[in-house]
Amino acid sequence: MAENTNLRPISKDKRIMGLTSYLFLWLGGCVSIGTFALGSGQLEKGLNLTQAFTAMVIGSLLLILCLCLNDQLSYKTGVPYAVQLKSAFGTKGNILPAMLRGVPAIVWYGVQSWLGGSAINQISISLFDYDNTVLFFLLFQLLQIWISTTGFHGLKWLENIGAVVIMASLSYMFYICMTKFGGEIEANLINKEGTWGIPFISAIVAFFGVNVLVMLNVGDYVRELKPGYSTAKRGVVYFLAMVPPTVFMGLIGLMISSATGIANPINAFAKAADNQFLVIITLIFILFAQMTTNLASNVVPPAYALMDAFKIKHKTAVILIGIIAVATCPWLITSDESSAGVDIFVLTYTVFFSPIFAVLMVDYYILHKGKINVEELYDEEGNRKGVNWAAIISIVFGAIIGLFNADISFLTATIPTAIVYYFTMKYLPASKRFREGTIFAADK
């Protein structure tokens, strides 16, 4: 079967994104309605405004550090995440971690699309008194599928527009919070004693984890960035794209919920709004937030995973993903009756993320010392043929540790996974051929 050229390294002269477009890509892709709810949840932890703000910034900075560590190979060589995985997991073993990143994305693609369709429906009701959520959901999904078939060219212009709309909406929502609820915010949050203890640590981990999915497949995006930008410059882009919107959304969620007593920030805004304009601005924000996050974070990873596993074309993959996202029945997933099942689903896949990250970091920085033969990653009959069981064993081990306390699994599972991978690579007989090109190459 012919090789899928979309998975081949992108040469430096073919990359389409400058630093500004790359910034907007990340800004749009990392905006999530869940961050509002995450900010609102800090009320239960007892944090005051200063403590919550500090936790949001520290959590985001930790994620930025991980992004800078994991984007090196793909920026240098142009390979996507699905191919990056082959260095540690093998040409067949990479399917598991690729799907662990891709399958949840398809589910959230459906959920985000349903929320986007619901937002359009609410706008339609406000302006035209027409109510048809299912129709708007399907039309919204068709639009997203069409844009996703254009690849990063379509994604680039969407994110450029979406980023401006999102930041303008967030600024307006923040302004409303401060002017309309300033007294309540001061009484409930600013003058509150709060705590710098375990709840504060938990908040840091929570705001680290809110965008942790993109920590793994950062290579899918940075391979489109034009050459010449240092790690420091890329780090500044990640900072500007992630810290302001994350802090904005987290603080807005915290402030509006503390002022109104309504846990769901979006519902709180809708109820507290004294004019139709604010309601529509909020709904437009939701609409663009769902679309930019979907196309950047929930389409690209599963598309590359399917293209690698089943050798299908990009256009076929994104159309298939869009259809499957509808078939997940997001209207059922978002119902109150499904919340327990969704929690179990999220718990199951998130505990694998830090172990996969740990394996990639040890493989690239310690075992290969930052030098990987890219052509070997595409050689189905070479040293990386099949499955590297050292990597599989390591992520399963790390996931088991993470299950004991999934909320802080990055803190508890990362280092143990790294240690297990190092020693299984050194001593596991089945991984002998994978030691070629590493510091263990002489070990026979």
C-alpha positions in Angstrom: 0.0 0.0 0.0 1.3 3.5 -0.8 2.8 5.4 2.0 0.7 8.2 3.5 2.6 11.4 2.7 0.7 13.3 5.4 2.7 11.4 8.0 6.1 12.1 6.4 8.3 14.8 7.9 7.3 18.3 6.8 10.4 19.9 5.3 11.3 23.4 6.6 10.4 25.1 3.3 6.8 23.6 3.3 5.8 24.8 6.8 2.9 27.3 6.7 2.8 28.9 10.2 4.6 32.0 11.4 4.9 32.8 15.1 1.6 34.8 15.1 -0.5 32.1 13.5 1.1 29.5 15.8 0.2 31.7 18.8 -3.4 31.9 17.6 -3.5 28.2 17.0 -2.6 27.5 20.6 -4.8 30.2 22.0 -7.9 28.9 20.2 -7.1 25.3 20.8 -6.6 25.6 24.5 -9.8 27.5 25.3 -12.2 25.2 27.0 -15.6 25.7 28.7 -14.3 23.3 31.3 -11.8 25.8 32.5 -14.7 28.0 33.6 -16.1 25.2 35.7 -12.6 24.4 37.0 -12.2 27.9 38.3 -15.7 27.7 39.9 -14.6 24.5 41.6 -11.9 26.4 43.6 -14.7 27.8 45.8 -15.1 24.3 47.3 -11.4 24.2 48.0 -11.5 27.3 50.0 -9.0 29.4 48.0 -9.1 33.2 47.9 -8.6 35.2 44.7 -4.8 35.5 45.1 -4.3 31.8 45.8 -6.5 30.8 42.9 -4.7 33.1 40.5 -1.3 31.9 41.7 -2.3 28.2 41.3 -3.6 28.9 37.8 -0.3 30.6 36.7 1.9 27.9 38.3 -0.1 25.0 36.8 0.0 26.7 33.3 3.8 27.3 33.6 4.4 23.6 34.4 2.5 22.6 31.3 4.5 25.1 29.2 7.7 23.5 30.5 6.5 20.1 29.4 5.5 21.4 26.0 9.0 22.9 25.4 10.5 19.5 26.4 8.3 17.5 24.1 8.2 19.7 20.9 12.0 19.4 20.2 12.0 16.3 17.9 9.0 17.3 15.8 10.2 20.9 15.4 13.6 19.7 14.3 12.4 16.9 12.0 8.8 17.6 11.1 7.4 14.3 12.3 3.9 14.0 13.9 3.1 12.5 17.3 2.1 9.1 15.8 5.5 8.8 14.3 7.4 10.2 17.2 6.0 7.4 19.3 7.6 4.8 17.2 11.0 5.6 18.6 10.0 4.2 22.0 7.0 2.0 21.3 7.9 0.5 17.9 6.2 0.7 14.5 3.2 -1.3 15.8 3.4 -0.5 19.5 2.8 3.2 18.8 -0.9 2.4 18.0 -1.8 2.0 21.7 -0.5 5.5 22.9 -1.7 7.1 19.7 -5.2 5.7 20.2 -5.1 6.6 24.0 -4.7 10.2 22.8 -7.0 9.9 19.8 -10.1 8.0 21.0 -11.0 10.4 23.9 -10.5 13.3 21.5 -13.3 11.9 19.2 -15.6 11.6 22.2 -14.9 15.2 23.2 -15.3 16.3 19.6 -18.9 15.1 19.8 -19.4 16.8 23.2 -17.9 20.1 22.1 -19.9 20.0 18.9 -23.2 19.4 20.8 -22.4 22.4 23.0 -21.6 24.5 20.0 -24.8 23.5 18.3 -26.7 24.3 21.5 -25.1 27.8 21.6 -26.2 28.5 18.0 -29.7 27.3 19.0 -29.8 29.7 21.9 -28.7 32.6 19.7 -31.4 31.6 17.2 -34.0 31.6 20.0 -32.9 35.0 21.2 -32.9 36.6 17.8 -35.5 34.7 15.7 -37.5 32.6 18.3 -36.5 29.4 16.4 -35.6 26.3 18.4 -33.9 23.3 16.8 -30.8 22.1 18.6 -30.4 18.9 16.5 -30.4 20.8 13.3 -27.9 23.3 14.4 -25.7 20.6 15.9 -25.6 18.7 12.6 -25.0 21.9 10.6 -22.2 22.9 13.0 -20.6 19.4 12.6 -20.8 19.5 8.8 -19.0 22.9 8.9 -16.3 21.5 11.1 -15.8 18.5 9.0 -15.5 20.7 5.9 -12.9 22.9 7.5 -10.9 19.9 8.8 -10.6 18.5 5.3 -8.6 21.5 4.3 -5.9 20.6 6.8 -3.8 23.1 8.6 -4.5 25.7 6.0 -8.2 25.9 7.0 -7.3 25.5 10.7 -4.9 28.5 10.4 -7.4 31.0 9.3 -10.1 29.7 11.6 -7.8 30.0 14.6 -6.7 33.5 13.6 -10.3 34.7 13.5 -11.4 32.6 16.5 -8.6 33.8 18.8 -9.6 37.5 18.3 -13.3 36.7 19.0 -12.4 34.6 22.0 -10.2 37.2 23.7 -12.6 40.0 23.0 -15.4 38.0 24.5 -13.4 37.0 27.5 -12.3 40.6 28.1 -16.0 41.7 28.0 -17.1 39.0 30.4 -14.3 39.9 32.8 -15.3 43.5 32.6 -18.9 42.6 33.5 -17.7 40.5 36.5 -15.7 43.4 37.9 -18.2 46.1 37.3 -21.4 44.3 38.2 -20.2 42.0 41.0 -17.3 43.9 42.4 -18.7 44.1 45.9 -19.6 40.4 46.1 -16.2 39.4 44.7 -14.4 41.6 47.3 -16.4 40.1 50.1 -16.3 36.5 49.0 -12.9 36.2 47.5 -10.5 39.1 48.1 -11.1 39.4 51.8 -11.2 35.7 52.3 -8.3 34.1 54.3 -8.1 31.0 52.1 -5.3 28.4 52.3 -1.9 27.7 50.9 -2.0 24.0 51.9 -3.1 20.8 50.1 -6.1 22.5 48.3 -3.7 25.0 46.8 -1.4 22.1 45.6 -4.5 20.4 44.2 -5.5 23.5 42.3 -2.0 23.7 40.7 -2.3 20.1 39.5 -5.9 20.8 38.2 -4.8 23.8 36.1 -1.8 21.8 34.8 -4.1 19.0 33.8 -6.8 21.1 32.1 -4.8 21.2 28.8 -2.6 18.2 29.5 -3.9 16.4 26.3 -1.9 18.7 24.0 1.3 18.0 26.1 1.6 14.7 24.3 0.9 15.6 20.7 2.5 19.0 20.6 4.5 17.6 17.7 1.4 17.6 15.5 1.3 21.4 15.6 5.0 22.5 15.9 5.9 20.6 12.8 3.9 23.2 10.9 5.9 26.1 12.4 8.5 27.7 10.2 12.1 27.2 11.1 14.3 29.7 13.0 12.4 30.0 16.3 14.3 29.0 19.4 12.9 27.0 22.3 12.7 30.2 24.3 10.6 31.9 21.6 8.3 29.0 21.3 8.0 29.0 25.1 6.9 32.6 25.0 4.2 31.7 22.5 3.0 28.9 24.7 2.9 31.3 27.6 1.0 34.0 25.8 -1.4 31.4 24.3 -2.2 29.5 27.5 -1.7 31.6 30.6 -3.9 34.7 29.8 -7.0 32.7 28.6 -6.6 30.0 31.3 -6.3 32.6 34.0 -9.1 34.7 32.4 -11.5 31.8 32.2 -10.6 30.4 35.6 -11.0 33.7 37.4 -14.2 34.5 35.5 -15.7 31.1 36.6 -14.6 31.6 40.1 -15.8 35.2 40.4 -19.2 34.8 38.7 -20.0 31.6 40.7 -19.0 33.2 44.0 -21.1 36.3 43.3 -24.2 34.4 42.1 -24.0 31.2 44.0 -24.6 29.2 40.8 -22.0 26.5 40.2 -22.2 26.4 36.4 -20.5 29.7 35.2 -22.3 29.7 31.8 -25.7 29.3 33.5 -24.7 32.0 36.0 -23.9 34.4 33.2 -27.1 33.7 31.4 -29.1 34.2 34.5 -27.2 37.3 35.7 -27.2 39.0 32.4 -29.5 42.0 32.3 -29.3 42.5 28.6 -29.5 40.3 25.5 -26.2 41.6 24.2 -24.3 39.9 27.0 -26.1 36.7 26.5 -25.3 36.6 22.8 -21.6 37.6 23.4 -21.4 34.7 25.9 -23.0 32.3 23.4 -20.7 33.4 20.5 -17.7 32.8 22.8 -19.0 29.3 23.5 -19.5 28.7 19.8 -16.0 29.7 18.8 -14.4 28.0 21.8 -15.9 24.7 20.8 -14.9 25.0 17.1 -11.3 26.1 17.7 -10.7 23.6 20.4 -12.3 20.8 18.3 -10.3 21.4 15.1 -7.0 21.9 16.9 -7.2 19.4 19.8 -9.9 16.9 18.9 -9.4 16.3 15.2 -5.7 16.3 14.5 -4.6 13.6 17.0 -7.1 10.9 16.0 -6.7 11.8 12.3 -3.0 11.0 12.4 -3.6 7.9 14.5 -6.1 6.5 12.0 -3.9 7.5 9.1 -0.9 5.6 10.6 -2.9 2.6 11.8 -5.1 2.0 8.8 -3.1 3.7 6.0 -5.9 6.0 5.0 -5.8 9.5 3.6 -6.2 12.7 5.7 -9.5 13.7 4.1 -11.0 10.2 4.7 -9.7 10.2 8.3 -11.2 13.6 9.3 -14.6 12.8 7.7 -14.7 9.4 9.5 -13.8 11.1 12.8 -16.6 13.6 12.3 -19.1 10.9 11.7 -17.9 8.8 14.7 -18.1 11.9 16.9 -21.8 12.2 16.1 -22.3 8.5 16.6 -21.0 8.8 20.2 -24.4 10.4 21.1 -23.0 13.5 22.8 -26.5 14.5 23.9 -26.5 11.4 26.1 -22.9 12.0 27.4 -23.7 15.5 28.5 -26.8 14.4 30.5 -26.8 14.3 34.3 -27.5 10.5 34.2 -24.2 9.9 32.3 -21.9 11.9 34.6 -20.7 8.9 36.5 -19.8 6.9 33.4 -18.1 9.9 31.9 -16.0 10.4 35.1 -14.9 6.8 34.9 -14.0 7.2 31.2 -11.9 10.3 31.9 -10.2 8.7 34.9 -9.3 5.7 32.8 -7.5 7.4 29.9 -5.9 10.4 31.8 -3.8 8.1 34.0 -1.9 7.0 30.9 -0.8 10.5 29.8 2.0 11.2 32.3 3.5 7.6 31.8 3.5 8.1 28.0 5.1 11.5 28.5 7.7 10.0 30.8 8.6 7.3 28.3 9.0 9.8 25.5 11.3 12.0 27.6 13.5 9.2 28.7 13.7 7.8 25.2 14.6 11.1 23.6 16.8 12.9 26.1 18.5 10.0 28.0 18.6 7.0 25.7 19.0 8.8 22.4 20.6 11.9 23.8 18.4 14.1 21.5 19.5 12.3 18.3 17.0 10.0 16.6 17.4 8.6 13.1 14.0 9.7 11.6 14.1 7.3 8.7 14.2 4.4 11.1 10.8 5.5 12.4 9.4 4.8 9.0 11.2 1.5 8.4 8.6 -1.3 9.0 11.4 -3.9 8.9 14.1 -2.1 10.8 15.2 -2.0 14.5 11.9 -0.5 15.5 9.8 -3.2 13.9 6.8 -4.4 15.9 6.2 -3.6 19.6 8.7 -2.5 22.2 7.3 -4.2 25.3 9.6 -2.1 27.6 7.5 1.0 26.7 4.1 -0.9 27.0 5.0 -2.4 30.4 6.2 1.0 31.6 3.0 2.9 30.7 0.8 0.2 32.2 2.9 0.3 35.4 2.6 4.0 35.5 -1.1 4.0 34.9 -1.7 1.5 37.8 0.2 3.9 40.1 -1.8 6.8 38.8 -5.1 5.1 39.5 -4.5 5.3 43.2 -5.0 9.1 43.0 -5.8 10.1 39.4 -6.0 13.8 40.4 -2.3 14.0 41.0 -1.1 11.1 38.7 1.4 13.4 37.0 3.2 13.9 40.3 3.0 10.2 41.4 3.4 8.3 38.2 5.9 10.2 36.0 9.2 9.4 37.8 8.4 5.7 38.5 7.4 5.2 34.9 10.7 6.8 33.7 12.7 4.6 36.0 10.9 1.4 34.9 11.3 2.3 31.2 15.1 3.0 31.7 15.7 -0.4 33.3 13.4 -2.5 31.1 15.1 -1.0 28.1 18.5 -2.0 29.6 17.6 -5.5 30.7 14.4 -6.8 28.9 15.5 -9.4 26.3 12.6 -8.6 24.0 13.8 -5.0 23.7 17.3 -5.9 22.5 16.9 -4.5 18.9 15.3 -1.3 20.2 18.6 -0.6 22.0 20.3 0.0 18.7 21.1 3.8 18.5 20.7 4.3 22.2 23.2 4.5 25.1 22.5 0.7 25.6 23.6 -0.2 22.0 26.7 -2.0 23.3 24.7 -4.1 25.7 24.2 -7.6 24.2 
